[in-house]
Amino acid sequence: MSFEKVYVLDTNILLEDATNIFKLSDEKKNLIVLPETVLDEIDSKKGGFDEINFQAREFARILENSKIIDTKKEENFKIVRLEIHSQKEAIIDIISCEEYAINTKNVALNIINDRKILEVGLFAKRHYDENSTFLSLDIMARTRAVSLDINTDSLIGSNQEEFNYEFIKTVEIKFEDTEHLDNTLITDLDSEYAPHNFNYCFKVKSSDQVILATVQNKRVVLLDEGEMRNQIITPLNKEQLFFSCGILSHFYNVLIVEAKAGSGKTLLALSGALKLIRQKNYQRVIYIRNSVESLDKGEDVGYLPGYEEKFRIYNHPLMDSLDYIVRTEHKRRQANKKNAENIQELDDQEVTQRIEQMIQNYGIETMWVGEMRGRTLSNAFVIIDEAQNMSNKTMQMVLSRVDNTCKVVILGSNKQIDNFYVNKHTNALTTLLKSTKNENSLVNIFAIKLQKVLRGPITEWAEQIFTSKNR
């Protein structure tokens, strides 16, 4: 049996999405090679509540629909060929080795497993007539493969175009256009308008005047800056003004935000949520954050829901933002009093009490993706944080829990990917951002990049030196 391509898979390819095996098989045109170590690692992930655990169980279900069609030995390796028969089909060679070359003394388990997988990759290169390729989401594994002269690639090729859409566009207009600017068709002002041009800075010709507006149903809607600033956290630049407009506007029901660290994304999302709840638009705030951290191979630390200790660490961004909001609101109220010069700072105990009261008053809840299956979220302002660490399957599952009485704000930064099982090409944030290039009749999407660091000079300095292309 001949195949167009042979793919040797790393574990992360299947834990990102178990159905990748069918996508790569392409209706049995390509052969899938699975080192036995990959099966061992997937088997170790079957228990648990994270998305990778679900994908491990899903892959086990896929294998249940297989049958052995051939076995043979070559060199020191045994090859068991399986044919999967389900709604989709695939041919898989599972390769094991009697004795691997790697010396396991004083070597970490993850490195041992990677080396075993690559030994199978070297054997596949010798054994198959077809040009085999090792697929992995792990840059270290791919780099090691290259050093061994193994053809390698990511799940999505490294030559993918960088995402660079203009969510904020500057267009020059004539002074006479300003009189009837509101509700004007955007195509009358910008012949090159594209669906992802959500925000406009209209620069009036021969003037320093700049008018900010969004586009809704292809018509210009002028920003009411007074309304945007009338909330606990005041927008400090045009990016934040546009973001606040997207939050407070009843037109948009899905917001996608790519933002640098310290750009105020979580603060503004929470501030807008609190305002909308005070206005009776929603009943509660739901904060969702993936529980994958910078741990080797995505090892989970277990989970407990809500504010219990194991899960508390994942809610630090939320709690820090509530702390800041409580202190800011207190300072503002004190400043409005006659004796503004005698502003009293809140002590930590009082801040904690006010945060707890705010959580109760505004129905602020936290959820972990592992506890969301089968649930329905209603009448809620939903904040999904750290979207860059979510796989497409995770985000699909989370968004499928949300009904039409909710507003969703999705936050993330592709410069802060901690999840071993995704990269900047395959994560949910990138997928959602790229979806904005096409018109969508199902939901009203808004997207923006927050690139101005406002947390302070240290954060901005760190962003500059560690992301510099010239370093």
Secondary structure by P-SEA (a helix, b strand, c coil): ccccccccccaaaaaaccaaaaaaaccccbbbbbcaaaaaaaaaacccccaaaaaaaaaaaaacccccccccccccbbbbbbbbbccccbbbbbbbbcccccccccccaaaaaaaaaaaaaaaaaaccccbbbbbcccaaaaaaaaaacccccccccccccccccccbbbbbbcccccccccccccccccccccccccccccccccccbbbbbbbcccbbbbbccccccccccccccaaaaaaaaaaacccccbbbbbbccccaaaaaaaaaaaaaaaaccccbbbbbbbccccccccccccccccccccccccaaaaaaaaaaaaaaaaaaaaaacccccbbbbbcaaaaaaaaaaaaaaabbbbbccccccccccccccccccccccccaaaaaaaaaaccccbbbbbbbcccccccccccccccaaaaaaaaccccccccbbbbbbbccccccaaaaaaaaaaacccc
